[in-house]
């Protein structure tokens, strides 16, 4: 398996200061970029809603609308845990996380 941001062997990286600093800066760059992406995503989501009440209403509507999908994901998660296979466990947990955080505003123009 080729590591994208890991250059050389472990000994080379441990004893070569320049290479160690280089690998460290790559990791810091990735962490900073991830945090920046999370902040931008959160600001865009919050700006989609006019107030906190509409955000909570949309969240609960999303939860109610996704209940059957979440039940199926939960069953898949249980089966993967019983088998001891971690890849489907993390996949199903990611699906649940996405359902929870990714919801659209409710169109209240008809009320």
C-alpha positions as CSV (number, residue, x, y, z in Angstrom):
1,X,0.0,0.0,0.0
2,X,1.4,3.4,-1.0
3,X,1.1,6.2,1.6
4,X,0.3,9.4,-0.1
5,X,1.9,11.8,2.4
6,X,4.6,9.5,3.8
7,X,7.9,9.5,2.0
8,X,10.7,6.9,2.6
9,X,11.0,4.2,5.2
10,X,10.4,4.7,8.9
11,X,14.1,4.8,9.7
12,X,14.7,7.4,7.0
13,X,12.0,9.6,8.3
14,X,13.0,9.2,11.9
15,X,16.7,10.0,11.4
16,X,16.3,12.5,8.6
17,X,15.2,15.8,10.1
18,X,14.3,17.5,6.8
19,X,12.1,14.6,5.8
20,X,10.4,14.4,9.2
21,X,9.6,18.1,9.1
22,X,8.3,17.7,5.5
23,X,6.0,14.9,6.5
24,X,4.8,16.9,9.6
25,X,4.0,19.9,7.5
26,X,2.0,17.8,5.1
27,X,0.0,16.4,8.0
28,X,-0.6,19.9,9.4
29,X,-1.7,21.1,6.0
30,X,-4.3,18.3,5.7
31,X,-5.6,18.9,9.3
32,X,-5.9,22.7,8.7
33,X,-7.6,22.1,5.4
34,X,-10.1,19.7,7.0
35,X,-10.9,22.2,9.7
36,X,-11.3,25.0,7.2
37,X,-13.7,22.8,5.1
38,X,-15.8,22.0,8.3
39,X,-16.0,25.7,9.1
40,X,-17.1,26.6,5.6
41,X,-19.7,23.8,5.5
42,X,-21.1,24.8,8.9
43,X,-21.4,28.5,7.9
44,X,-23.1,27.6,4.6
45,X,-25.6,25.3,6.4
46,X,-26.4,27.9,9.1
47,X,-26.9,30.6,6.5
48,X,-29.5,28.5,4.7
49,X,-31.9,29.0,7.6
50,X,-33.6,32.3,8.6
51,X,-33.6,31.5,12.3
52,X,-32.9,28.8,14.8
53,X,-36.5,27.5,15.0
54,X,-36.6,26.8,11.3
55,X,-33.3,24.9,11.6
56,X,-34.7,22.7,14.4
57,X,-38.0,22.1,12.5
58,X,-36.0,21.0,9.4
59,X,-33.8,18.8,11.5
60,X,-36.8,17.0,13.0
61,X,-38.5,16.7,9.7
62,X,-35.4,15.2,8.3
63,X,-35.2,12.7,11.2
64,X,-38.8,11.7,10.7
65,X,-38.4,11.3,6.9
66,X,-35.3,9.2,7.3
67,X,-36.4,6.9,10.0
68,X,-36.9,3.8,7.8
69,X,-33.5,4.4,6.2
70,X,-31.9,4.7,9.6
71,X,-33.5,1.5,10.8
72,X,-32.0,-0.3,7.8
73,X,-28.6,1.2,8.4
74,X,-28.8,0.2,12.1
75,X,-29.5,-3.4,11.1
76,X,-26.6,-3.4,8.7
77,X,-24.5,-1.9,11.5
78,X,-25.5,-4.6,13.9
79,X,-24.7,-7.3,11.4
80,X,-21.2,-5.8,10.6
81,X,-20.4,-5.6,14.3
82,X,-21.5,-9.2,14.9
83,X,-19.2,-10.3,12.0
84,X,-16.3,-8.2,13.4
85,X,-15.8,-6.4,10.0
86,X,-14.9,-2.8,10.7
87,X,-15.1,-1.4,7.1
88,X,-18.9,-1.7,6.9
89,X,-19.2,-0.4,10.5
90,X,-17.5,2.9,9.6
91,X,-19.4,3.1,6.3
92,X,-22.8,2.7,8.1
93,X,-21.8,5.2,10.8
94,X,-20.8,7.7,8.1
95,X,-24.2,7.2,6.5
96,X,-26.0,7.9,9.8
97,X,-23.7,10.9,10.5
98,X,-24.5,12.3,7.0
99,X,-28.3,11.9,7.5
100,X,-28.1,13.7,10.9
101,X,-26.0,16.7,9.7
102,X,-27.1,17.1,6.1
103,X,-30.7,18.5,5.9
104,X,-32.4,21.2,3.8
105,X,-34.7,24.0,5.0
106,X,-38.4,23.5,5.0
107,X,-40.3,25.5,2.4
108,X,-42.9,27.5,4.5
109,X,-44.2,29.6,1.6
110,X,-47.6,27.8,1.7
111,X,-48.3,28.6,5.3
